[in-house]
Amino acid sequence: KKVDNIIMAHRGAYKEYGHPDNSMAALKQAIELGVYGSECDINITSDGQVIVVHGETFGGLPILYEKYSTLQAKAKLKNGESLPLLEDFLKAVKEGYGTKLVIDVKSLSDEGGGNAQSIKAGVAAAKLIKRMGVQERVMFIVGRIAVFNGVIDEVGGEWPVAYMNAALTPEDFLNSTKGKTKWGNFDITGFGKNPETGKFDPKYTDDLLKKWNDAGVELSFYNIDTEDQIQWYLPHKENVKACSNYPLQLLQRVGKR
């Protein structure tokens, strides 16, 4: 199979197929679909294991304070899978058809360990990626500038890292990241909302996208799910990356499946 699109599956291709999000089954489904990327979320256990999970707890236990073996013994995903390790996800994309793993270095609450926990997870993930030699198969997305600054040097420019703060002007975005990224990954529902009407506005979104592109910032968007968002995306399908909870539907709509 050959990747022929720039569509990403949000937490893997889970929703359309009934898999748990962030599961190995959802990742493998995304790889089988041949999407450009499969997004996942990471955290790190008290004994330094980078895991794939969206929340700050697993089986009711706080990830910050628990060993991987304890979490693994406490609960399983709804399909019977054990709590996934990032290492297993990286092996899957390495053996796949070209789908990249888009790793969200999650922003965590103070109770979940805050920026320090996020940075610890991101740095450990970067070291693992290098050790496994899969730099060409990964991307990072980061929501907080403190976390971005905490992981970017470990990445060392070996794979793309997006910053997710759409509240900035393009100029402030570039200043905040000190030129270490020119990729913004933004929520389409906020980016595309015309402040005067409070509604999604394709013309407003187009004008804003051009402003960012003219400033030298590439944008990708999550999640392109609704009909009006899809209609806006279709003319941009060749040059704007899109993440979706319905990657198969979006592939079909852009004529790739």
Number of C-alpha atoms within 10 A of each C-alpha: 10 11 17 13 19 18 28 33 32 28 27 31 32 24 17 13 12 11 19 19 23 26 26 23 19 25 28 20 20 26 27 14 20 27 28 24 30 31 24 27 22 24 33 28 21 14 12 15 18 23 23 25 23 17 14 19 16 18 15 10 14 18 23 19 14 17 16 21 12 13 20 16 11 14 16 15 17 11 11 9 14 16 23 20 19 25 16 13 19 21 12 18 21 20 10 16 17 19 28 27 28 25 23 23 27 26 22 18 12 10 9 19 19 15 20 16 23 28 25 21 23 29 21 18 26 23 13 17 20 14 10 13 12 18 20 15 18 23 20 24 23 26 20 18 16 14 24 26 16 18 24 23 13 16 21 11 12 16 16 19 25 24 25 22 17 17 11 11 13 20 12 11 23 20 11 17 16 11 9 19 19 21 21 24 22 24 17 20 16 15 18 24 16 16 12 6 8 10 12 19 18 17 12 14 18 14 12 15 19 14 14 19 15 11 14 14 18 19 22 22 22 18 21 26 17 10 9 12 17 20 14 18 22 14 11 14 19 12 13 16 21 29 28 26 21 21 28 20 16 24 21 10 15 18 11 14 12
